[in-house]
């Protein structure tokens, strides 16, 4: 229902979930993994919101319409945990989340995912285009390290 994934699509998120890597995402970018969700530092950055994180279900579901409730709950739990970790480790003023469905909704990767952005006063996130070049492995590493360290010392899914 309402799918746009082309035939033969090589899902970059499924590649990482299976232990692989590509030029945009490496295993060192992964900061959290549960049975049903994985979070990793994204390579597409906005100039004032470096180190944003993507959270994906471990099963391949193209969009919100296809997402089973159990996977949606797992992703949301991971989004919450990542938001708390970002707030504790990045020195930001807040956090925003975004999720897109279908081309008209600005979806461009055909695997359900939620963006978790660090937010800063007057960062102008929604009126600023992303950087032209992806963040390098070396640029992503300090953010991934902070989050992995946070999760090493905290419950994966924090209590309220």
C-alpha positions as CSV (number, residue, x, y, z in Angstrom):
1,X,0.0,0.0,0.0
2,X,1.4,3.4,-1.0
3,X,4.9,2.0,-1.8
4,X,7.5,3.6,-4.0
5,X,10.5,1.3,-3.4
6,X,11.9,0.4,-6.9
7,X,12.4,-3.2,-8.0
8,X,15.8,-4.5,-6.9
9,X,16.3,-1.8,-4.3
10,X,19.4,-2.3,-2.2
11,X,18.3,-0.9,1.1
12,X,21.3,0.9,2.8
13,X,19.7,0.4,6.3
14,X,19.3,-3.3,5.8
15,X,22.9,-3.5,4.8
16,X,24.0,-1.9,8.1
17,X,21.5,-4.1,10.0
18,X,23.2,-7.1,8.5
19,X,26.6,-6.0,9.6
20,X,27.7,-4.4,6.3
21,X,28.9,-0.9,5.6
22,X,28.9,1.6,2.7
23,X,30.4,5.0,2.1
24,X,27.7,6.7,4.1
25,X,27.3,4.5,7.1
26,X,29.7,2.2,9.0
27,X,29.2,-0.1,11.9
28,X,31.0,2.5,14.2
29,X,28.0,4.8,13.5
30,X,25.7,2.4,15.3
31,X,24.9,3.7,18.8
32,X,22.0,1.5,19.9
33,X,20.5,-1.8,18.9
34,X,17.6,-3.7,20.3
35,X,15.8,-6.7,18.9
36,X,13.5,-4.5,16.8
37,X,15.3,-1.1,16.4
38,X,18.7,0.3,15.6
39,X,20.0,3.9,15.9
40,X,23.1,5.3,14.1
41,X,24.7,8.7,13.5
42,X,23.5,9.8,10.1
43,X,25.9,11.0,7.4
44,X,23.6,13.8,6.1
45,X,24.1,16.8,8.3
46,X,22.6,20.2,8.7
47,X,25.1,23.0,9.4
48,X,23.8,23.9,12.8
49,X,22.6,20.4,13.9
50,X,25.7,18.1,13.6
51,X,25.5,14.5,14.7
52,X,21.8,13.8,14.1
53,X,20.7,10.2,14.5
54,X,18.5,7.9,12.4
55,X,16.4,5.2,14.1
56,X,15.1,2.3,12.0
57,X,13.2,-0.9,12.7
58,X,15.3,-4.0,12.3
59,X,12.8,-5.4,9.9
60,X,12.4,-3.9,6.4
61,X,9.2,-1.8,6.3
62,X,9.1,1.0,3.7
63,X,7.0,3.5,5.5
64,X,4.6,4.3,8.3
65,X,1.7,2.6,6.4
66,X,3.6,-0.7,6.4
67,X,5.0,-0.6,9.9
68,X,3.7,-3.2,12.4
69,X,2.7,-1.7,15.7
70,X,5.2,-3.7,17.7
71,X,8.0,-2.4,15.5
72,X,6.6,1.2,15.7
73,X,6.7,0.9,19.5
74,X,10.2,-0.4,19.5
75,X,11.4,2.4,17.2
76,X,9.6,5.0,19.3
77,X,11.2,3.6,22.5
78,X,14.6,3.9,20.8
79,X,13.8,7.4,19.5
80,X,13.1,8.5,23.1
81,X,16.3,6.9,24.4
82,X,18.4,8.6,21.7
83,X,16.7,11.9,22.4
84,X,17.6,11.7,26.0
85,X,21.1,10.6,25.2
86,X,21.6,13.5,22.8
87,X,20.3,15.9,25.3
88,X,22.7,14.6,27.9
89,X,25.8,14.4,25.7
90,X,25.7,17.1,23.0
91,X,25.1,20.2,25.1
92,X,22.1,21.1,23.0
93,X,19.1,23.1,24.1
94,X,16.5,20.5,22.9
95,X,15.7,17.8,20.4
96,X,13.4,17.5,17.3
97,X,12.2,14.4,15.5
98,X,11.0,14.0,11.9
99,X,9.7,11.2,9.9
100,X,8.8,11.2,6.2
101,X,6.5,9.0,4.0
102,X,6.4,8.8,0.2
103,X,8.2,11.2,-2.2
104,X,5.7,14.0,-1.7
105,X,6.4,13.7,2.0
106,X,10.2,14.0,1.4
107,X,11.0,10.3,1.9
108,X,14.1,9.3,-0.1
109,X,15.2,6.1,1.6
110,X,12.7,3.3,1.3
111,X,13.0,1.9,4.8
112,X,11.0,3.5,7.6
113,X,13.2,5.8,9.7
114,X,13.0,8.6,12.2
115,X,15.4,11.5,12.4
116,X,16.5,12.7,15.9
117,X,18.1,16.2,15.7
118,X,20.0,18.1,18.4
119,X,18.5,21.6,18.6
120,X,20.0,24.8,19.5
121,X,18.5,28.3,20.1
122,X,18.1,30.0,16.7
123,X,19.6,27.0,14.8
124,X,17.1,27.5,11.9
125,X,16.9,23.8,11.1
126,X,13.8,23.8,9.1
127,X,14.9,26.7,6.9
128,X,18.4,25.5,6.2
129,X,19.4,22.9,3.6
130,X,21.6,20.0,4.5
131,X,25.3,20.2,3.8
132,X,26.2,19.3,0.2
133,X,28.8,16.7,1.3
134,X,28.1,13.8,3.7
135,X,29.8,13.8,7.0
136,X,32.9,11.6,6.9
137,X,33.5,8.6,9.1
138,X,35.9,10.7,11.2
139,X,33.4,13.5,11.6
140,X,30.7,11.2,12.7
141,X,32.9,9.3,15.2
142,X,32.9,11.8,18.1
143,X,29.1,11.9,18.1
144,X,28.8,8.1,17.9
145,X,31.4,7.7,20.7
146,X,29.5,10.0,23.0
147,X,26.2,8.2,22.5
148,X,27.7,4.7,22.8
149,X,29.4,5.8,26.0
150,X,26.1,7.1,27.3
151,X,24.3,3.8,26.5
152,X,27.1,1.8,28.1
153,X,26.3,3.5,31.4
154,X,22.5,3.9,31.1
155,X,19.5,1.6,30.6
156,X,18.8,1.3,26.9
157,X,15.2,2.3,27.4
158,X,15.2,4.8,30.3
159,X,12.4,4.9,32.8
160,X,10.4,8.1,33.1
